[in-house]
Amino acid sequence: MRRILLGALLALPASLPVSLPSGAPARAQEAFPTKPIRLVVPFATGGPSDIVARVLAPKMTVVLGQAVVVEARPGAGGVTGMDAVAKAAPDGHTIGLGSAGGLAISPSLQPSMPYVVARDFAPLSLAVIVNEPLVVPASMPWRNLGELLADARARPGALNYGSTGPGSMPHLAGELIKLTANVDITHVPYRGGAPLSTALVAGEVQIGFADLPILLPHIRAGTMRALAIGSAQRYPLLPEVPTFAEAGLQGVTADNWHGFVAPARTPAPVLAALHRAVQAALTDPENVRLLNEQGAIPSPQSQEEFASFIARETERWGEVIRRAGVKPD
């Protein structure tokens, strides 16, 4: 990775000209960027957000002519890192790779938020969609979703499902299934994907939800069995795993996602330059291949499309939070 970044820096100028709107005072043009760009990831190093950021950063570096440096700022389900982006100077040199948690779920879950998404961020683009599979340990008897739900209905409260933490997308995916299927399954939160995976393999929990990149190695190794996937279509690398609709449970879609934002009040020409770099990174054939192998589907959007997407996701998951009575940790 360092060799890629160094090669990009040696090959390109330190900045690119960005035209200002007509009527702008003083100079006709300003250089952007003039220094390395900080890409804040609101989760720990090695997680899905970090993997996506590190795949995309080299191509963004090439396009922008300055190093795009990934910085992990974990905490509060993605809120800590997003707050750092919201409060950064609006000059384009700090951007964030937010997730559903910090941009669409926490605003409906947390009693007090340090930022207002629509006010404090300038959306750049959706980056990737990440499927949420329902998995069970290989030792469990259920071979399909129907068998699992039948057992859950026969034994209310006897089964439990693990997630990557309270208020996470996997947590809400589980609550959505409970509401839709009318089953009583107990939520057991873990502090991230690694402890959840360990608990599943050990049989501490009978059911699990997490981002596909976390669970994919275990599914391929045969230590976990995927019964359904929370997307509208089957995932190409797991063609044998049905969607929830195909498995007989309509109305359950639970994709996690990650997307790029900048601080509000960042000048429009700077946002346009950042958007071009993001789009180039997301459509680069090698990046598409690498992301698909990790269980992430590149999904570039316009700035306006991403703003509308965040609003829809906020409304959708806010309704699940209210109906299920989900409370913050």
Phi, psi and chi 1 to 4 in degrees:
 res  aa     phi    psi   chi1   chi2   chi3   chi4
   1 MET       -  -43.1 -176.0   70.5   73.1      -
   2 ARG   -62.2  -40.0  -69.5 -167.3 -177.4   96.7
   3 ARG   -62.9  -38.0  -71.5 -163.4  -64.1  -90.1
   4 ILE   -64.1  -46.8  -66.3  172.8      -      -
   5 LEU   -65.0  -42.3  -68.7  174.3      -      -
   6 LEU   -63.8  -41.8 -179.5   58.8      -      -
   7 GLY   -61.7  -39.3      -      -      -      -
   8 ALA   -65.2  -39.3      -      -      -      -
   9 LEU   -68.9  -37.6  -71.5  170.3      -      -
  10 LEU   -72.2  -27.8  -68.1  174.9      -      -
  11 ALA   -85.9  -17.0      -      -      -      -
  12 LEU  -125.3  158.0  -70.6  167.4      -      -
  13 PRO   -67.4  165.5   24.5  -34.3      -      -
  14 ALA   -73.4  -19.1      -      -      -      -
  15 SER  -155.4  163.0   60.8      -      -      -
  16 LEU  -118.9  142.5  -59.4  172.0      -      -
  17 PRO   -70.8  137.9   26.9  -34.1      -      -
  18 VAL  -121.8  120.2  173.3      -      -      -
  19 SER   -72.3  138.6  -60.2      -      -      -
  20 LEU   -90.0  159.5  -64.4  175.8      -      -
  21 PRO   -59.7  152.7  -20.4   31.1      -      -
  22 SER   -59.0  138.5   59.6      -      -      -
  23 GLY    90.3   -1.4      -      -      -      -
  24 ALA   -66.0  141.3      -      -      -      -
  25 PRO   -72.4  165.3   26.6  -34.0      -      -
  26 ALA    60.4 -117.1      -      -      -      -
  27 ARG   -73.4  147.9  -67.4  168.6  -71.1 -177.0
  28 ALA   -76.6  -25.6      -      -      -      -
  29 GLN  -140.1  151.0  -73.0 -173.5  -33.8      -
  30 GLU  -128.0  148.5  -77.3 -168.1    4.3      -
  31 ALA   -81.0  137.2      -      -      -      -
  32 PHE  -148.9  133.5  172.5   78.9      -      -
  33 PRO   -84.4  159.1   29.1  -32.6      -      -
  34 THR  -107.5   -1.5   59.1      -      -      -
  35 LYS  -159.2  171.3   57.6 -176.0  178.9 -178.7
  36 PRO   -56.3  148.4  -27.6   35.9      -      -
  37 ILE  -100.7  128.9  -66.5  170.0      -      -
  38 ARG   -88.7  120.4 -175.2  170.9   58.9  134.3
  39 LEU  -105.2  103.5  173.4   52.3      -      -
  40 VAL   -82.9  126.1  175.6      -      -      -
  41 VAL  -109.1  122.2  172.6      -      -      -
  42 PRO   -85.5   22.2   31.8  -34.7      -      -
  43 PHE  -136.6  170.3  -64.2   99.0      -      -
  44 ALA   -67.1  154.5      -      -      -      -
  45 THR   -58.2  136.2  -59.8      -      -      -
  46 GLY    97.3  -11.5      -      -      -      -
  47 GLY   -81.2  177.1      -      -      -      -
  48 PRO   -56.7  -43.1  -27.4   35.4      -      -
  49 SER   -61.7  -43.6  -66.6      -      -      -
  50 ASP   -64.0  -41.2 -177.4   67.8      -      -
  51 ILE   -61.3  -46.7  -67.8  170.2      -      -
  52 VAL   -60.8  -45.6  170.7      -      -      -
  53 ALA   -60.5  -42.9      -      -      -      -
  54 ARG   -75.0  -23.1  -67.0 -177.2 -170.7  -81.5
  55 VAL   -71.2  -40.8  167.7      -      -      -
  56 LEU   -85.3  -26.7  -61.6  177.2      -      -
  57 ALA   -58.6  -41.8      -      -      -      -
  58 PRO   -60.4  -42.6  -26.7   36.5      -      -
  59 LYS   -67.6  -38.4 -177.2   65.8  175.1 -177.6
  60 MET   -62.3  -37.9  -66.3  174.2   64.7      -
  61 THR   -59.1  -45.9  -69.1      -      -      -
  62 VAL   -61.2  -44.7  170.3      -      -      -
  63 VAL   -69.0  -41.1  174.1      -      -      -
  64 LEU   -86.0  -22.5  -68.6  167.0      -      -
  65 GLY    79.3   11.3      -      -      -      -
  66 GLN  -137.8  150.7  -75.9  -80.0   -0.6      -
  67 ALA   -63.2  134.2      -      -      -      -
  68 VAL  -100.6  110.2  175.7      -      -      -
  69 VAL  -103.6  121.3 -179.1      -      -      -
  70 VAL   -80.8  129.3  178.7      -      -      -
  71 GLU  -128.2  119.2  177.2 -177.2  -45.3      -
  72 ALA   -81.9  127.6      -      -      -      -
  73 ARG  -132.7   72.0  -67.8  -72.3  -63.6  -87.7
  74 PRO   -75.4  161.9   29.0  -34.3      -      -
  75 GLY   139.6  144.0      -      -      -      -
  76 ALA    55.9   40.9      -      -      -      -
  77 GLY    63.6   29.7      -      -      -      -
  78 GLY    99.9   -7.6      -      -      -      -
  79 VAL   -73.1  -39.0  171.0      -      -      -
  80 THR   -59.3  -48.3  -60.3      -      -      -
  81 GLY   -66.9  -40.1      -      -      -      -
  82 MET   -67.1  -33.4  -72.8  -64.3   94.0      -
  83 ASP   -64.1  -37.5 -172.4   40.7      -      -
  84 ALA   -62.6  -38.0      -      -      -      -
  85 VAL   -68.8  -44.6  175.4      -      -      -
  86 ALA   -59.0  -33.7      -      -      -      -
  87 LYS   -96.1    1.9  -68.3  178.7  169.8   55.3
  88 ALA   -75.5  161.1      -      -      -      -
  89 ALA   -59.7  132.5      -      -      -      -
  90 PRO   -81.8   59.0   31.5  -35.3      -      -
  91 ASP  -117.1    5.3   59.2    6.8      -      -
  92 GLY    87.8   -4.6      -      -      -      -
  93 HIS   -90.2   -1.5  -69.6   98.8      -      -
  94 THR  -133.0  122.6  -62.0      -      -      -
  95 ILE  -132.8  169.3   59.2  176.1      -      -
  96 GLY  -131.8  152.6      -      -      -      -
  97 LEU  -109.3   87.3 -176.3   64.7      -      -
  98 GLY   -82.2  167.6      -      -      -      -
  99 SER  -125.2  178.1   71.4      -      -      -
 100 ALA   -56.3  -35.4      -      -      -      -
 101 GLY   -59.4  -54.7      -      -      -      -
 102 GLY   -79.9  -21.7      -      -      -      -
 103 LEU  -106.0  -21.4  -65.5  174.8      -      -
 104 ALA  -132.9  -24.2      -      -      -      -
 105 ILE   -96.7  -53.3  -67.5  173.9      -      -
 106 SER   -56.5  -36.3  -70.1      -      -      -
 107 PRO   -58.6  -26.9  -29.8   37.9      -      -
 108 SER   -93.8  -11.9  -63.3      -      -      -
 109 LEU  -105.4  -39.4 -174.2   62.6      -      -
 110 GLN   -85.7  135.2  -58.7  -65.5  -20.9      -
 111 PRO   -66.7  -28.6   22.3  -32.2      -      -
 112 SER  -141.1  127.5   60.6      -      -      -
 113 MET  -113.2  143.8  -73.1  -76.8  -70.5      -
 114 PRO   -78.1   -5.2   28.1  -34.8      -      -
 115 TYR  -147.7  160.4   53.7   79.2      -      -
 116 VAL  -113.0  118.8  175.5      -      -      -
 117 VAL   -56.4  -50.4  173.5      -      -      -
 118 ALA   -66.8  -24.2      -      -      -      -
 119 ARG   -92.8  -35.7  179.9 -166.6   68.1 -162.2
 120 ASP  -104.3   -2.1  -64.9  -33.8      -      -
 121 PHE  -128.4  150.2  -65.4  107.8      -      -
 122 ALA  -108.3  106.2      -      -      -      -
 123 PRO   -62.6  138.3  -21.1   33.5      -      -
 124 LEU  -104.9  -55.6  -71.3  170.0      -      -
 125 SER  -172.3  145.8  175.5      -      -      -
 126 LEU   -60.9  141.4 -178.2   63.6      -      -
 127 ALA  -101.2  -64.2      -      -      -      -
 128 VAL  -140.5  151.5  -64.0      -      -      -
 129 ILE   -99.2  134.0  -64.4  -70.0      -      -
 130 VAL  -122.3  118.7 -179.0      -      -      -
 131 ASN   -68.5  150.4  -64.8  153.5      -      -
 132 GLU  -115.1  102.2  -60.0  -73.3  -48.9      -
 133 PRO   -85.9  150.3   29.3  -30.8      -      -
 134 LEU   -91.1  122.0  179.9  155.1      -      -
 135 VAL  -124.2  156.8  -61.9      -      -      -
 136 VAL  -132.9  152.9  -61.2      -      -      -
 137 PRO   -59.4  149.4  -21.6   32.5      -      -
 138 ALA   -60.5  -21.5      -      -      -      -
 139 SER   -77.6  -13.5   58.6      -      -      -
 140 MET   -74.6  152.2  -66.9  -66.3  108.8      -
 141 PRO   -81.5  -18.5   29.6  -35.2      -      -
 142 TRP   -72.4  133.0  -45.0  -65.2      -      -
 143 ARG  -104.4  -11.7  -64.9  -68.0  164.3  175.4
 144 ASN  -153.1  170.4   55.6   58.9      -      -
 145 LEU   -64.1  -38.2 -177.5   63.7      -      -
 146 GLY   -58.6  -42.1      -      -      -      -
 147 GLU   -64.8  -41.3  -68.4  177.9   -2.2      -
 148 LEU   -63.2  -47.8  170.1   60.0      -      -
 149 LEU   -66.2  -36.1  -65.9  179.4      -      -
 150 ALA   -62.7  -40.9      -      -      -      -
 151 ASP   -66.3  -42.1 -166.8    2.9      -      -
 152 ALA   -63.1  -37.6      -      -      -      -
 153 ARG   -71.1  -32.5  -67.5 -171.9 -177.9  105.1
 154 ALA   -74.9  -24.2      -      -      -      -
 155 ARG  -131.8   72.2  -61.5 -172.6  -66.5  151.7
 156 PRO   -56.3  130.2  -21.9   32.4      -      -
 157 GLY    80.3   -4.8      -      -      -      -
 158 ALA   -80.7  -28.3      -      -      -      -
 159 LEU   -97.9  155.4  -57.7 -178.8      -      -
 160 ASN  -133.6  156.6   53.0   44.0      -      -
 161 TYR  -127.8  141.6   77.5   92.5      -      -
 162 GLY  -100.4  148.8      -      -      -      -
 163 SER  -133.6  178.2   78.8      -      -      -
 164 THR   -87.9   10.0   52.9      -      -      -
 165 GLY   143.0  158.8      -      -      -      -
 166 PRO   -60.8  132.3  -18.9   30.9      -      -
 167 GLY    78.9    2.1      -      -      -      -
 168 SER   -75.6  164.8   64.0      -      -      -
 169 MET   -57.8  -43.5  177.4   63.0   77.0      -
 170 PRO   -60.2  -36.6  -28.7   37.8      -      -
 171 HIS   -60.9  -49.1  176.4 -163.6      -      -
 172 LEU   -69.0  -31.4  -64.1 -170.5      -      -
 173 ALA   -61.1  -42.7      -      -      -      -
 174 GLY   -63.2  -41.4      -      -      -      -
 175 GLU   -66.5  -36.5  -65.2  -57.6  -47.8      -
 176 LEU   -64.3  -40.6  177.7   58.2      -      -
 177 ILE   -65.0  -42.7  -70.6  169.5      -      -
 178 LYS   -59.3  -43.9  -71.5  168.2   59.8  177.5
 179 LEU   -65.6  -44.1  -70.2  168.3      -      -
 180 THR   -72.2  -40.7  -54.0      -      -      -
 181 ALA   -91.9   -7.2      -      -      -      -
 182 ASN    56.7   56.0 -167.7   26.4      -      -
 183 VAL  -124.9  154.6  -67.5      -      -      -
 184 ASP  -107.7  101.9  179.8    9.2      -      -
 185 ILE  -127.7  134.6  -55.6  173.8      -      -
 186 THR   -84.4  133.5  -57.4      -      -      -
 187 HIS   -83.5  132.7  175.1 -132.2      -      -
 188 VAL  -124.0  105.6 -179.8      -      -      -
 189 PRO   -82.4  143.4   29.2  -32.7      -      -
 190 TYR  -120.9  163.3  -70.5   86.0      -      -
 191 ARG   -93.3   67.1  -65.9 -171.5  176.9  -84.2
 192 GLY   112.0  173.7      -      -      -      -
 193 GLY   -72.3  -34.9      -      -      -      -
 194 ALA   -64.1  -50.2      -      -      -      -
 195 PRO   -64.5  -33.2   -3.1    2.3      -      -
 196 LEU   -63.9  -45.5  169.9   62.1      -      -
 197 SER   -60.0  -42.5  -64.0      -      -      -
 198 THR   -60.6  -43.2  -60.0      -      -      -
 199 ALA   -65.7  -37.5      -      -      -      -
 200 LEU   -66.4  -47.4  -80.2  163.2      -      -
 201 VAL   -62.5  -34.9  172.1      -      -      -
 202 ALA   -80.2   -9.0      -      -      -      -
 203 GLY    80.6   17.2      -      -      -      -
 204 GLU   -67.0  -33.0  -69.0  179.4   13.2      -
 205 VAL  -126.0  148.9  -71.6      -      -      -
 206 GLN   -89.4  -20.0  -64.8   91.6   37.5      -
 207 ILE  -137.5  148.5  -52.0  161.7      -      -
 208 GLY  -144.6  151.0      -      -      -      -
 209 PHE  -130.3  141.0  -63.5   96.7      -      -
 210 ALA  -169.1  170.6      -      -      -      -
 211 ASP   -59.8  141.0  -73.7    5.1      -      -
 212 LEU   -53.8  -40.8 -178.9   56.4      -      -
 213 PRO   -57.6  -29.5  -26.1   35.8      -      -
 214 ILE   -72.7  -39.4  -64.7  170.0      -      -
 215 LEU   -93.7  -20.1  -58.3  176.2      -      -
 216 LEU   -55.8  -44.1 -169.4   55.8      -      -
 217 PRO   -61.0  -36.5  -23.1   34.0      -      -
 218 HIS   -72.0  -36.3  -59.8  -79.2      -      -
 219 ILE   -64.0  -45.2  -63.5  170.7      -      -
 220 ARG   -66.2  -33.7  -73.5  172.3  168.1  165.9
 221 ALA   -77.5  -13.0      -      -      -      -
 222 GLY    86.0    7.3      -      -      -      -
 223 THR   -83.9  -15.6   55.8      -      -      -
 224 MET  -131.9  153.3  -63.7 -179.5 -166.7      -
 225 ARG  -119.1  123.7 -174.8 -178.2  -52.6  117.4
 226 ALA   -87.5  123.8      -      -      -      -
 227 LEU   -97.6  -26.2  -58.6 -174.6      -      -
 228 ALA  -164.1  159.9      -      -      -      -
 229 ILE  -127.7  139.9 -160.2  159.2      -      -
 230 GLY   -86.5   45.0      -      -      -      -
 231 SER  -125.5  172.3   58.9      -      -      -
 232 ALA   -77.2  -24.8      -      -      -      -
 233 GLN  -128.8  159.0  -64.1   85.9   30.3      -
 234 ARG   -64.7  151.2  -64.5 -167.0 -175.8 -157.4
 235 TYR   -85.9  131.0 -173.5   66.8      -      -
 236 PRO   -57.6  -33.0  -26.0   34.6      -      -
 237 LEU   -81.5  -10.0  -65.0 -176.4      -      -
 238 LEU  -130.9   61.1  -66.7  172.7      -      -
 239 PRO   -64.5  -18.9   24.8  -34.5      -      -
 240 GLU   -82.0  -11.0   73.2  -77.7    2.0      -
 241 VAL   -91.3  119.9 -179.3      -      -      -
 242 PRO   -77.1  160.2   30.1  -36.1      -      -
 243 THR   -73.1  167.4   66.7      -      -      -
 244 PHE   -61.6  -38.7  -81.4   97.4      -      -
 245 ALA   -62.4  -43.3      -      -      -      -
 246 GLU   -66.0  -29.8  -69.8  173.6  -30.1      -
 247 ALA   -83.6    0.7      -      -      -      -
 248 GLY   104.0    6.0      -      -      -      -
 249 LEU  -119.4   98.5 -169.0   60.2      -      -
 250 GLN   -76.8  152.0  -58.3  -69.0  -27.5      -
 251 GLY    87.0   10.3      -      -      -      -
 252 VAL  -113.8  105.3  174.1      -      -      -
 253 THR  -126.5  132.6   54.4      -      -      -
 254 ALA  -147.9   64.1      -      -      -      -
 255 ASP   -83.8  133.9  -67.2  -39.8      -      -
 256 ASN   -82.0  166.5 -156.5   -7.3      -      -
 257 TRP  -158.2  160.1   50.2  -93.0      -      -
 258 HIS  -134.3  140.2  -53.7  -83.7      -      -
 259 GLY  -149.0  157.5      -      -      -      -
 260 PHE   -90.4  135.0  -72.5   93.3      -      -
 261 VAL  -135.4  157.0  -64.4      -      -      -
 262 ALA  -124.1  165.1      -      -      -      -
 263 PRO   -62.1  145.1  -21.5   32.9      -      -
 264 ALA   -58.2  155.7      -      -      -      -
 265 ARG    73.9    6.7  -60.4  176.7  -59.7  -78.2
 266 THR   -66.9  132.1  -60.4      -      -      -
 267 PRO   -56.3  143.0  -24.8   34.3      -      -
 268 ALA   -56.1  -41.5      -      -      -      -
 269 PRO   -63.8  -34.4  -22.6   34.4      -      -
 270 VAL   -68.1  -43.3  172.9      -      -      -
 271 LEU   -59.0  -40.4  -66.8  176.5      -      -
 272 ALA   -63.5  -40.1      -      -      -      -
 273 ALA   -65.9  -42.4      -      -      -      -
 274 LEU   -64.4  -41.0  -70.2  167.3      -      -
 275 HIS   -61.7  -42.0 -175.6  -97.8      -      -
 276 ARG   -60.2  -41.3  -75.4 -167.1  -64.0  -87.5
 277 ALA   -66.6  -41.1      -      -      -      -
 278 VAL   -64.4  -45.2  167.6      -      -      -
 279 GLN   -62.8  -40.9  -59.6  -62.0  -67.5      -
 280 ALA   -62.4  -40.0      -      -      -      -
 281 ALA   -68.9  -38.1      -      -      -      -
 282 LEU   -76.4  -22.5  -72.8  171.5      -      -
 283 THR  -103.1   -1.8   55.4      -      -      -
 284 ASP   -63.6  125.2  177.7   78.8      -      -
 285 PRO   -56.0  -39.8  -25.9   35.2      -      -
 286 GLU   -68.2  -39.0  179.6   62.7   11.1      -
 287 ASN   -64.5  -40.3  -74.5   -9.7      -      -
 288 VAL   -59.2  -43.9  171.0      -      -      -
 289 ARG   -63.0  -46.5 -176.6 -173.9   68.4   80.7
 290 LEU   -63.6  -42.2  -69.4  171.1      -      -
 291 LEU   -67.9  -42.0  -69.1  170.2      -      -
 292 ASN   -61.1  -37.5  -78.4  -24.7      -      -
 293 GLU   -64.8  -25.5  -73.9 -178.2   -8.5      -
 294 GLN   -89.9    0.2  -66.3  -67.4  -28.7      -
 295 GLY    86.8   17.3      -      -      -      -
 296 ALA  -114.4  135.7      -      -      -      -
 297 ILE  -106.8  111.1  -56.4  169.6      -      -
 298 PRO   -58.0  132.9  -22.5   33.3      -      -
 299 SER  -142.1   65.9  -54.6      -      -      -
 300 PRO   -63.6  145.0   21.8  -31.9      -      -
 301 GLN  -138.4  165.1  -69.7 -178.6  -26.8      -
 302 SER   -74.6  166.4   69.8      -      -      -
 303 GLN   -60.9  -40.5  -66.7  168.3 -110.5      -
 304 GLU   -68.5  -39.9  -64.8   76.4   15.2      -
 305 GLU   -63.3  -40.0  -73.8  170.6  -22.8      -
 306 PHE   -69.3  -37.6 -171.9   36.9      -      -
 307 ALA   -60.3  -43.1      -      -      -      -
 308 SER   -67.4  -37.4  -62.6      -      -      -
 309 PHE   -62.0  -46.2  177.3   83.8      -      -
 310 ILE   -60.2  -42.7  -67.2  172.7      -      -
 311 ALA   -62.7  -42.8      -      -      -      -
 312 ARG   -65.8  -42.5  -69.5 -165.6  -55.2  -87.4
 313 GLU   -65.5  -37.3  -74.1  -72.8  -77.6      -
 314 THR   -62.4  -44.3  -59.9      -      -      -
 315 GLU   -66.6  -43.6 -179.7  178.6   -1.9      -
 316 ARG   -64.2  -49.8 -175.0  164.0   77.4   96.7
 317 TRP   -77.0  -25.8  -68.2  113.8      -      -
 318 GLY   -62.8  -37.0      -      -      -      -
 319 GLU   -66.4  -41.2  178.3   64.6   17.1      -
 320 VAL   -63.6  -42.7  172.2      -      -      -
 321 ILE   -59.9  -43.2  -70.9  167.2      -      -
 322 ARG   -68.8  -45.8  -72.6 -173.2  -68.3  -87.1
 323 ARG   -66.1  -37.5  -71.1  177.2   60.1 -160.0
 324 ALA   -86.6   -9.9      -      -      -      -
 325 GLY    66.2   34.7      -      -      -      -
 326 VAL   -69.5  133.6  177.2      -      -      -
 327 LYS  -115.7  152.9  -57.3  -63.5 -178.3 -175.6
 328 PRO   -66.9  156.4   23.3  -32.9      -      -
 329 ASP   -64.7      - -174.0   20.1      -      -
